[in-house]
Amino acid sequence: MGFAFLFQLLLLSAFSIGVSKGQLSVGFYANTCPNAESIVSSVVRNAAQSSSNIPPVLLRLHFHDCFVEGCDGSILIENGPNAERHAFGHQGVGGFEVIEQAKAQLETTCPGVVSCADIVALAARDAIVLANGPSYDVPTGRRDGRVSDVSLAANMPDDGDVNVRLPMDRGSEQSFDKQILDNVRNGFAVLESDARLYDDDSTRTVADSYFGFLSPIFGPSFEADFVDSIVKMGRIGVKTGSKGEIRRVCTAFN
């Protein structure tokens, strides 16, 4: 579906990104807000019933948040034209209202406990499940960042014509699968970053490994590799312990 180039970049993340030393843990809110994950799941599920685009939108939001200032909810801040979310590279990013809905419910149940950054990561997982993708445990414990600056997102990829609209995942628009990689292998790549995956020997080998004759039996699992990659991505630049804050609303610093 619309997950498109995120698949490839997430796979690349398994090989190329560094992660924070901050400590995250599965079930971080088990004692302080035991219903946190179910609340987020419910909000995401309801949103997806209203719009089939919600799953890819929420995954993309997680990606864009993590690759600027780390996974700290910085993209959610709305404090004027210099806010990070207004960067050209973030054009088309959405899902902010879903995160705000989840945050509002969590603040009613467990005020000042669950970070916006964790909500984004949990919502991405729930979105993937709704698209028939794999479920996985999300390590939580992120705190929200105190910086949101449009200039910090200047190096986001795919700086093209935002007025051009093309289907990026031909043949599998509504499902979580590896079809986008097969499209790239066959010369159909809408984004330059997608096309380059098949120009580089190392990434071409990764893409091809999912499509060999015996791959379904002896080859790597795309789903398992995706989970490993997105969990690793979710650790980029995280703020834990005394760093950052737990916002009262996701669009504004405390």
C-alpha positions, 0 to 999 in steps of 0.5 A, spaced: 500 500 500 502 507 500 508 504 505 512 505 499 519 507 500 519 506 507 519 499 506 526 499 503 529 505 508 527 501 514 530 495 511 536 499 510 536 501 517 538 494 519 544 495 516 546 502 516 543 506 522 546 508 529 541 507 535 541 511 542 544 508 548 537 510 552 534 504 555 527 502 552 523 496 555 517 492 552 511 493 557 514 500 560 507 502 562 505 496 565 504 499 572 503 506 571 498 506 565 496 499 564 491 500 558 496 505 554 497 500 548 490 498 548 487 505 548 492 507 542 490 501 538 483 503 539 484 510 537 488 507 531 482 502 529 477 507 529 481 512 525 482 506 520 475 505 519 474 512 517 479 512 512 483 506 509 489 511 508 490 511 516 495 505 516 500 508 511 500 515 514 501 513 521 507 508 519 510 514 515 509 519 521 513 514 525 519 514 520 519 522 519 519 523 526 525 518 528 529 521 522 529 528 525 532 529 532 530 522 533 524 518 535 522 524 540 515 527 537 518 533 534 514 532 528 508 533 532 509 540 535 505 546 531 509 552 534 508 557 528 512 556 521 519 554 523 516 548 526 519 542 524 513 539 521 513 545 515 519 542 512 519 541 505 521 534 506 515 532 510 510 534 505 504 530 505 506 527 512 499 526 516 496 522 522 497 528 527 490 528 529 490 521 530 496 521 535 492 527 538 486 523 540 490 518 543 494 523 547 487 526 549 484 519 552 491 517 555 491 524 559 484 522 561 486 516 564 493 516 566 495 524 566 502 526 565 505 519 563 505 516 556 509 520 551 507 523 545 513 519 542 511 513 544 504 514 542 507 515 535 511 508 535 505 504 538 500 507 533 505 505 527 505 498 530 497 498 530 497 501 523 501 495 520 497 490 524 491 493 521 494 492 514 495 485 515 502 486 517 506 482 523 504 484 530 510 486 534 512 488 541 514 496 541 519 497 546 517 504 550 519 509 555 521 515 550 520 522 552 518 527 548 523 532 545 524 540 547 526 542 540 522 542 533 526 546 528 524 546 520 531 547 518 533 540 522 529 537 517 532 539 511 536 533 509 530 529 508 529 525 502 525 525 496 525 533 495 521 533 488 515 536 486 509 535 491 504 536 486 505 530 482 501 524 484 503 517 482 501 510 485 508 508 489 506 501 490 503 498 484 499 492 484 498 492 492 495 498 494 491 496 500 496 490 503 502 490 507 507 486 503 514 486 499 510 487 492 514 494 492 520 491 492 518 487 486 516 493 483 523 496 484 526 490 481 522 490 475 524 497 473 518 501 476 520 506 482 516 512 483 521 515 487 529 516 486 530 513 493 527 507 491 530 506 484 537 507 488 536 501 492 537 496 486 543 500 483 547 498 489 550 491 490 548 490 497 541 493 497 540 489 491 542 483 494 537 484 500 531 485 495 533 479 491 533 475 497 526 475 498 524 473 491 528 467 489 525 460 487 527 457 494 526 464 498 519 462 501 522 456 504 530 457 505 530 465 504 529 470 509 523 472 512 521 479 509 516 480 515 521 478 520 526 483 517 521 489 517 520 488 524 527 488 526 528 494 522 522 498 525 524 496 532 531 498 531 529 505 527 524 506 533 531 507 538 534 512 534 536 518 538 531 516 543 530 521 550 529 517 556 530 518 564 531 525 565 531 527 558 526 531 554 519 531 557 512 528 557 507 533 554 500 534 556 498 535 549 502 533 543 502 539 539 506 544 544 511 544 549 510 544 556 
